[in-house]
Amino acid sequence: MQDARIRLGSAALLSVAAFISVEGACAVFIWWLLFTPRMRSVRNRSMILGMLALIGVVAAMIMISGGNWVSYFARMGVILLVGMWLYTEQEHGDLLSVAVWAFGNRAGFELGMVGECAMQVAEALSGDFSRIQFAMRLKGDVWGIKKLVPAGLILIHDAMVRADTITELLAARGYQKGGTLCPKFRTGPVDLLAGTCAICVLIFALIPVSEFFILYR
């Protein structure tokens, strides 16, 4: 998907649709199968599996407490797939361009800068996660669920340190508020089709199947 505006908008709509209901999550999964490269473009499959394991742990706790764990796992799993696709398709400068296009060179530039900094931190965390796994293999430790909590604490600490470093760097370079950017976008026919289908998926999630039959009658 070339147009960053449609990509970000579709991801937002699909995430809302998947969160609303299991039916919406199923529709989002079909959209994901049709309009994304699926698992072929995943940069770090171990991190994705780790996040799925965390969702599975929460789902197991919901099952023990008597809740609807299938609904939770399906909806959160599909949202994870959408986030994974958005992360792998994202290019440097996309968030800044979309924010400036939507909100202008002042507020939009600020929001875009925050988004770009967050993406840099996310990429760095992916590398940290790989290094943690490599260090564990050197020590002879086996990766498992028990290692998720200490690894998560390390990643959170590293993210906070990087955020503080970025802030100091921007302040040292004299950055205050706003900026100037002339964003350019490329919109192809596949982008328009995918965006339209994302809107349809959200409408489907908002209106249950039973109400579709009532409206039809």
N, C-alpha and C positions, 0 to 999 in steps of 0.2 A: 504494500500500500504506500503510494508516493506522497499523498497529501497529508501532512502532519495534523492539520485541523480535523479532517475526517477520521484519522486514526485515533486521536485523543478523544474526540466526541463519541466515536463508536465504542471505545473501551469504557467510557463513563456510562453510556446507555446500557451496555451489556452487563456491566457490574451491577447496576441497579436492578435490571431484569432478573439476573441470577439470584440476587438476594431476596427478591420478592417471594418467589415460590419455586418448588421443584420443577413444575412445568416450564417456568421461565428459564431455569438452569438447563433443562434438556434442550430448549430452543437455542440457548446460547452455545451449548456444546455442538449442536449441528452447524451453527454459524462458524464456530471455531474450526470445524472440520473442513468447511467449504472455502473459507477465505484466508486461512493462515497456512504457513508451511508446517504446522503442527510441531512435532518434536524434533524435526530435522535441524532447526535453527537454534536449539537450546545451547547456551554457552556452558552452563554448569549444571549437569543433570544431578549431581550429588546434592547440591543445594535444594533443587526442586524436590527430590526425594525426601530430604530432611524436613522441608516445610510440609509435605504431604504426611509425613510421620507425625508431626505436631498436630495437624488437623485430625489425624486418626486417633491420637491420644485424647484430645478433647471430645471427639465423637464417642470414644469408649466410656469416658466419664459421664457423658449425657445418657448413654445406654444404661449404665449402672444405676443412674438416678431415675430411670424410667421415662426419659425424654425421647423425642423423635431424632435419634442419632443419624438415621439415613438421610433425612432432610438436610441436617446440618452439613454432613460430609459431602453430599452432592452439591449443595450451593457453594460452600467454601472451596471445594475442589475445582469447580468450574471458574470461580472468581480467580483462583490461583492460575489457571490456564490462561485466562485473559490477561492477567498481569504479566505472566511470563512472555506472552506474545508481544505485548506492548513494550516490554523492556528490551527484547531482542531486536525489535524493529526500529526502536528509537535511535536517532542520530543526534550528534552534538549540535546544539543550536535550535532543535525543533521546539522545545518548550519555550525558549525565549522568543522565537518567531511567532508562535501561536499566541502567547500572552500579549505581545506588543500589538499584534493584529486585532485582538479582542478588546484590549483595555487601554491602548495608547502607549506613548513613549515614557510616561511617568509611572503610573500604577502598574501597567503591563510590564514594563522593564523590570520593576522591582520583583513582581511575581515570577517573571521568567528567570531572573537571576537566582531566586530561591530554588526554583525547580531544577535548574541546571546544576547548582551546587549539590542538591539532593541526589541527582543522577550520578555525579562524580563520586559521592560517598557510597552509593549503592554498588558501583563498579569496584570500588576499593574493597568493600566488604566481601564481594564475591572472591576476590583474590585472597583476602585474609582467610576465608573459609577453606579454600584449597590448601593454603599453607598450614592451617591447623590440622587438617587431615593428613598431610604429608608428615608433619611433626609426630603425630600419633603413630603413624606406620613406622617411623624410625625408632620410636620407643617400644614398639611391639604391642601397643594397645589396639584393641578392637573397637571400631566405631559402632555405637549403638545408641539407644534412647537415653541411657544414663549420661552420655556425653553431651547431649543437646543443651542442657542448662549451663554448664560451665563454658561451652563454646559460645552460647548466646550472650553470656555476660561479657566475654572477651570482645565480641563483635560490637556490643552496645558501647563499651568503653572506647574502642577504637573510633566508632562513629562520632562520639562526643568530642574526642580529641581532634579529629579532622575538621569538624564544624568550627571549633574554636580557632584552629589554624587558618581556615579560609576567612573567617571574620577579621582576624588580625592582618592578613594579607591585603584584603580589600581596604581596610582602614589605612594601612601604610601607603597604599597607592593613591589615596585621596578620594576614594569613591564615596559619594554622599547619597544623592537621590536621582533616580531616573537616568535616561540615556536616549540615544538616537539609533534607530534601526529601521531599515526598509525591508520587511520580510517578503519573500517570494515563494510561491507554492506551485507545485505541478499536480494537476488533477486529471487522472485518467478515468476511463469508463468503468474499470473495475472498482475504483474508489467510490464512485457514485453509487454503483450497485451494492457494494458492501455497506455503505452508510445508510442507504434506503432500507436494506434488510435489517440493519441494527435497530432502526426506528420501529420496524414491523415487529421485531422480537420484543421490544419494550411494550408495545401495545398489546401483544399477545400475553405478556406476563401480567399486565395490569387488568386485563379482562379475562377471567377464567373461561375455560372451554365451555362450561355449562351455559354461561351468559352469551357466548357466541351462538349457541343453538336457539336461545330465547330471542335474540335479536333477529336471527334468520327467520323464525316463525312470525 
